Amino acid sequence: MKAILMKAAIALAAVPFLSSCHEKKESTAPEVIRVETAVAGESNMSTSRNYSGTVEESSGTVASFTVPGTIQTMNVSAGDFVKKGQLIATVDASSLRNAYDISKAALAEAQDAYNRMKMLHDAGAIADIKWVEMEQTLKQAQSAEAIARKTLNDGTLYAPISGYVSEKFMDAGMTAAPGLPVVKIVNIDPVKVNVSIPENEISSIPGAGEADITVSALGNKRFTGKITEKGVSANPITRAYDVKMTVDNPDGELLPGMICDVTLNTDSTSRSLTVPLDAVMLDSDNSHYVWLDSAGYAIRRNVVTGALTDEGIVISSGIVRGDTLIVKGQQKVSRNSRITAIK
């Protein structure tokens, strides 16, 4: 009888233990995480190429005197902004003014003689041939005065365009001559960026479109340029073709001569593996990874990313076409998590 009671007590004591074990077993069953997935596929992507470019002024001109003389005043310095018609420099005009005064006096004398002879001619007191000679004398005096007046005015140099003085070739006291440069004035809003394209690549460069421009001298600041010129004649030495872009420069940051990196999209396309941007995760070491659905289990895969496109982000390595990626809910999974895809 005691043996029977002992067995019953052991059995009763074991009931809570067995119940606890059953509950523990149920609580450790793997959780199935609901996620959304997408299949990695390929898309057409325009290819791009990188080149080195040089900033140039969009337009410019050299200002020079048309008369000889010693420069008397120089009113600008390199780097100054000048407006069209602004005074740049003057030459010693003493000899020019003397010549003008002489021509002006000669014109006054000719005009007076003309007026007196006209009265005689109207009265029939002189022959017609004398009158014709008088008319020619007056015209010659008028022409001489106009030339002397222009020459005097040419002793003052004005800015032919608005822009910045990029170079100053002369100073006060130097001798100017017709056509000899005094200053160079350039327009730098906008500027142009010139890129030399090898002959085996020029056919893939479009004649219009935009370009990404990075200038290291400005802390790698980025600008957008518009292709406005595509050369058709190769440089005889380098066999390269010039392609020029126009870049807005309202603050005058871009200066002629600056070197820049230029990225040009080409007319050719390539097939690239593309995935939704939301599928790509960033690790603590700034590397990228994705979560894949492998037969109902979450698997982490490191990837190397490329450019952004309208379809998503390009993946250059790490996965292949047809892989199933987790695009929503991946924040809740870990390695080998049980997952189920929802529609």
C-alpha positions as CSV (number, residue, x, y, z in Angstrom):
1,M,0.0,0.0,0.0
2,K,2.8,2.4,0.8
3,A,4.4,1.6,-2.5
4,I,1.3,2.6,-4.3
5,L,1.0,5.8,-2.4
6,M,4.6,6.7,-3.1
7,K,4.2,6.2,-6.9
8,A,1.0,8.3,-6.8
9,A,2.9,11.1,-5.1
10,I,5.8,11.0,-7.6
11,A,3.3,11.1,-10.4
12,L,1.5,14.1,-8.9
13,A,4.8,15.9,-8.4
14,A,5.8,15.3,-11.9
15,V,2.6,16.9,-13.4
16,P,3.7,20.6,-12.9
17,F,7.2,19.7,-14.2
18,L,5.9,18.1,-17.3
19,S,3.5,21.0,-17.8
20,S,6.3,23.5,-17.4
21,C,8.5,21.6,-19.9
22,H,5.6,21.6,-22.4
23,E,5.1,25.4,-22.0
24,K,8.8,26.0,-22.4
25,K,9.0,24.0,-25.5
26,E,6.1,26.0,-27.0
27,S,7.7,29.3,-26.0
28,T,11.0,28.5,-27.8
29,A,9.3,27.7,-31.2
30,P,11.0,30.0,-33.9
31,E,9.0,33.1,-34.8
32,V,8.1,33.5,-38.4
33,I,8.7,37.1,-39.5
34,R,6.5,38.6,-42.2
35,V,8.4,40.5,-44.9
36,E,8.0,41.9,-48.4
37,T,10.4,40.7,-51.1
38,A,11.5,41.7,-54.6
39,V,13.5,39.9,-57.3
40,A,16.8,41.5,-58.4
41,G,16.7,42.3,-62.1
42,E,18.6,44.1,-64.8
43,S,17.8,47.5,-66.3
44,N,19.3,49.7,-69.1
45,M,21.7,52.3,-67.7
46,S,23.5,55.1,-69.5
47,T,27.2,54.8,-69.2
48,S,29.4,57.7,-68.1
49,R,33.0,58.7,-68.5
50,N,35.2,60.9,-66.4
51,Y,37.5,63.6,-67.9
52,S,39.7,66.4,-66.8
53,G,38.5,69.9,-67.9
54,T,39.7,73.5,-67.7
55,V,37.6,76.5,-66.9
56,E,37.6,79.3,-69.5
57,E,35.9,82.6,-69.9
58,S,32.8,82.6,-72.0
59,S,33.9,85.6,-73.9
60,G,36.7,88.1,-73.8
61,T,38.5,90.8,-75.8
62,V,41.7,92.8,-75.7
63,A,41.4,96.6,-75.5
64,S,44.0,98.7,-77.3
65,F,44.5,102.2,-78.5
66,T,44.2,103.1,-82.2
67,V,46.6,106.0,-81.9
68,P,50.2,106.1,-80.7
69,G,51.2,107.9,-77.6
70,T,52.5,107.8,-74.0
71,I,50.0,106.4,-71.6
72,Q,49.1,109.2,-69.2
73,T,46.6,107.6,-66.9
74,M,45.7,103.9,-66.2
75,N,42.4,103.7,-64.3
76,V,42.0,99.9,-63.7
77,S,43.9,97.0,-62.2
78,A,43.8,93.3,-62.8
79,G,40.7,91.8,-61.2
80,D,38.6,94.9,-61.4
81,F,35.1,94.6,-62.8
82,V,34.4,97.2,-65.5
83,K,31.2,98.1,-67.3
84,K,31.0,98.7,-71.1
85,G,32.0,102.3,-71.8
86,Q,33.9,102.7,-68.6
87,L,37.2,104.7,-68.9
88,I,40.3,102.4,-69.0
89,A,43.2,104.7,-69.9
90,T,44.3,107.8,-71.7
91,V,47.4,108.8,-73.7
92,D,49.2,112.1,-73.7
93,A,46.9,114.1,-76.0
94,S,48.8,117.3,-76.3
95,S,50.0,116.7,-79.9
96,L,46.6,115.2,-80.8
97,R,44.8,118.3,-79.4
98,N,47.2,120.6,-81.3
99,A,46.4,118.8,-84.5
100,Y,42.7,119.1,-83.8
101,D,42.9,122.8,-83.0
102,I,44.7,123.4,-86.3
103,S,42.1,121.5,-88.3
104,K,39.3,123.3,-86.5
105,A,40.8,126.7,-87.3
106,A,41.3,125.6,-90.9
107,L,37.6,124.6,-91.1
108,A,36.5,127.9,-89.7
109,E,38.6,129.7,-92.3
110,A,37.2,127.6,-95.1
111,Q,33.7,128.1,-93.9
112,D,34.1,131.9,-93.8
113,A,35.6,131.9,-97.3
114,Y,32.7,129.7,-98.5
115,N,30.1,132.1,-97.1
116,R,31.7,135.1,-98.7
117,M,32.1,133.4,-102.0
118,K,28.6,132.1,-102.0
119,M,27.2,135.7,-102.0
120,L,29.4,136.5,-105.0
121,H,28.4,133.3,-106.8
122,D,24.7,134.0,-106.2
123,A,25.2,137.5,-107.7
124,G,27.0,136.0,-110.7
125,A,30.2,137.7,-109.9
126,I,32.5,134.6,-110.1
127,A,32.8,131.8,-112.5
128,D,31.3,128.4,-111.7
129,I,34.6,126.7,-111.7
130,K,35.8,128.9,-108.9
131,W,32.7,128.0,-106.9
132,V,33.3,124.3,-107.4
133,E,36.8,124.7,-106.1
134,M,35.5,126.5,-103.1
135,E,33.1,123.7,-102.3
136,Q,35.8,121.1,-102.5
137,T,38.0,123.2,-100.2
138,L,35.3,123.3,-97.6
139,K,34.6,119.6,-97.9
140,Q,38.3,118.8,-97.4
141,A,38.5,121.1,-94.3
142,Q,35.4,119.4,-92.9
143,S,37.0,115.9,-93.4
144,A,40.3,117.0,-91.9
145,E,38.5,118.3,-88.8
146,A,36.4,115.1,-88.4
147,I,39.6,113.0,-88.6
148,A,41.4,115.1,-86.1
149,R,38.5,115.1,-83.7
150,K,38.2,111.2,-83.9
151,T,42.0,110.9,-83.4
152,L,41.8,113.1,-80.3
153,N,38.9,111.0,-79.0
154,D,40.9,107.8,-79.7
155,G,43.4,109.0,-77.2
156,T,40.9,107.9,-74.5
157,L,40.4,104.1,-74.1
158,Y,37.0,102.8,-73.0
159,A,35.9,99.2,-72.0
160,P,34.4,97.5,-75.1
161,I,32.5,95.0,-73.0
162,S,31.4,94.5,-69.4
163,G,33.6,92.0,-67.5
164,Y,36.7,91.5,-65.3
165,V,40.1,92.8,-66.2
166,S,42.0,89.5,-66.4
167,E,45.3,91.0,-67.6
168,K,46.9,94.4,-67.7
169,F,49.7,94.7,-70.2
170,M,50.6,98.4,-69.8
171,D,51.0,101.0,-67.1
172,A,51.2,104.8,-67.1
173,G,54.4,106.0,-68.7
174,M,54.6,103.2,-71.3
175,T,54.3,103.8,-75.0
176,A,51.1,102.7,-76.6
177,A,50.8,101.8,-80.3
178,P,47.9,101.0,-82.5
179,G,46.7,97.4,-81.9
180,L,49.1,96.9,-79.0
181,P,47.2,95.2,-76.1
182,V,46.6,97.4,-73.0
183,V,44.2,95.2,-71.0
184,K,42.2,92.0,-71.5
185,I,38.6,91.9,-70.3
186,V,36.7,88.7,-69.9
187,N,33.1,87.7,-69.1
188,I,33.0,84.9,-66.4
189,D,29.2,84.6,-65.9
190,P,28.7,82.1,-67.3
191,V,32.0,80.4,-67.8
192,K,32.9,77.5,-70.2
193,V,34.6,74.2,-69.3
194,N,36.7,72.7,-72.0
195,V,37.3,68.9,-72.2
196,S,39.5,67.1,-74.7
197,I,37.8,63.9,-75.8
198,P,40.0,61.1,-77.4
199,E,39.0,60.3,-81.0
200,N,37.9,56.8,-80.1
201,E,35.3,58.2,-77.6
202,I,34.0,61.3,-79.3
203,S,31.3,59.4,-81.2
204,S,29.7,58.4,-77.9
205,I,29.5,61.9,-76.5
206,P,26.2,63.6,-77.1
207,G,26.0,67.1,-78.6
208,A,23.7,68.3,-75.9
209,G,22.9,67.4,-72.3
210,E,24.2,68.0,-68.8
211,A,27.5,67.2,-67.2
212,D,28.6,66.9,-63.5
213,I,31.6,69.2,-62.7
214,T,33.7,69.0,-59.6
215,V,36.3,71.7,-58.8
216,S,39.0,70.6,-56.3
217,A,40.2,74.2,-55.8
218,L,36.8,75.1,-54.4
219,G,36.7,72.2,-51.9
220,N,35.3,69.7,-54.4
221,K,32.3,71.9,-55.0
222,R,30.0,70.5,-57.6
223,F,28.4,72.4,-60.5
224,T,26.1,71.4,-63.4
225,G,27.2,72.3,-67.0
226,K,25.3,72.2,-70.2
227,I,27.0,70.9,-73.3
228,T,27.0,73.7,-75.9
229,E,29.8,72.9,-78.3
230,K,31.1,69.6,-79.7
231,G,34.2,70.0,-81.9
232,V,34.4,68.4,-85.3
233,S,38.1,69.0,-85.9
234,A,40.7,67.0,-84.0
235,N,43.8,68.6,-82.5
236,P,46.6,67.7,-85.0
237,I,49.0,66.8,-82.2
238,T,46.7,65.1,-79.5
239,R,44.1,63.8,-81.9
240,A,41.5,64.9,-79.4
241,Y,38.2,66.8,-79.9
242,D,37.1,69.8,-77.8
243,V,33.7,69.5,-76.0
244,K,32.6,72.7,-74.1
245,M,30.0,73.1,-71.4
246,T,28.4,76.3,-70.2
247,V,28.3,76.7,-66.4
248,D,26.4,79.5,-64.5
249,N,28.8,81.5,-62.3
250,P,26.8,84.3,-60.6
251,D,29.2,84.5,-57.6
252,G,32.3,84.5,-59.7
253,E,33.8,81.4,-57.9
254,L,34.9,79.7,-61.1
255,L,37.9,81.4,-62.6
256,P,39.6,80.8,-65.9
257,G,42.4,78.2,-65.7
258,M,40.9,76.2,-62.8
259,I,41.1,72.4,-63.3
260,C,38.0,70.3,-62.8
261,D,36.7,66.7,-63.0
262,V,33.9,66.3,-65.5
263,T,31.5,63.4,-65.7
264,L,29.8,63.0,-69.1
265,N,26.9,60.6,-69.8
266,T,27.4,58.9,-73.1
267,D,24.9,57.8,-75.8
268,S,25.7,54.1,-75.1
269,T,23.8,52.0,-72.5
270,S,24.6,48.9,-70.6
271,R,22.6,46.3,-68.7
272,S,23.1,46.7,-64.9
273,L,21.8,44.7,-61.9
274,T,19.4,47.0,-60.1
275,V,17.6,46.6,-56.8
276,P,15.1,48.8,-54.8
277,L,17.0,51.4,-52.8
278,D,15.1,50.4,-49.6
279,A,16.6,46.9,-49.9
280,V,20.2,48.1,-49.2
281,M,21.3,48.5,-45.6
282,L,24.3,50.4,-44.2
283,D,26.6,48.7,-41.7
284,S,28.5,50.4,-38.9
285,D,31.6,50.4,-41.0
286,N,29.8,52.1,-43.9
287,S,29.7,48.9,-45.9
288,H,26.4,47.9,-47.6
289,Y,24.5,44.7,-47.4
290,V,21.1,43.2,-48.2
291,W,18.9,40.4,-46.8
292,L,17.9,37.6,-49.0
293,D,15.0,35.1,-48.8
294,S,16.6,31.7,-49.1
295,A,13.9,29.0,-48.9
296,G,12.2,30.9,-46.0
297,Y,15.3,31.8,-44.1
298,A,16.9,35.3,-44.0
299,I,20.5,35.4,-45.2
300,R,22.7,38.4,-45.1
301,R,24.8,39.2,-48.2
302,N,27.4,42.0,-48.5
303,V,27.2,44.0,-51.7
304,V,29.0,46.7,-53.6
305,T,26.8,49.5,-54.8
306,G,27.0,51.7,-57.8
307,A,25.0,54.6,-59.3
308,L,21.4,55.6,-58.5
309,T,18.9,55.1,-61.4
310,D,15.2,55.6,-61.9
311,E,14.7,51.9,-61.1
312,G,16.8,51.8,-57.9
313,I,20.5,51.4,-57.1
314,V,23.0,49.5,-59.1
315,I,24.7,46.5,-57.5
316,S,28.1,45.7,-59.0
317,S,28.8,42.6,-56.9
318,G,27.4,40.4,-54.1
319,I,24.2,39.2,-55.6
320,V,23.0,37.9,-59.0
321,R,20.0,38.3,-61.1
322,G,17.0,36.4,-59.7
323,D,18.0,36.6,-56.1
324,T,15.0,37.4,-53.8
325,L,15.6,40.4,-51.6
326,I,13.8,41.5,-48.5
327,V,12.6,45.1,-49.2
328,K,10.4,45.6,-46.2
329,G,10.7,44.2,-42.7
330,Q,14.4,43.5,-43.0
331,Q,15.0,45.6,-39.8
332,K,13.4,42.8,-37.8
333,V,15.4,39.9,-39.2
334,S,18.7,38.4,-38.2
335,R,20.8,35.6,-39.6
336,N,18.7,32.5,-40.4
337,S,15.5,34.1,-39.2
338,R,12.4,32.3,-40.3
339,I,10.5,34.5,-42.7
340,T,7.4,34.4,-44.9
341,A,6.8,36.7,-47.8
342,I,3.5,38.6,-47.9
343,K,1.9,39.8,-51.1
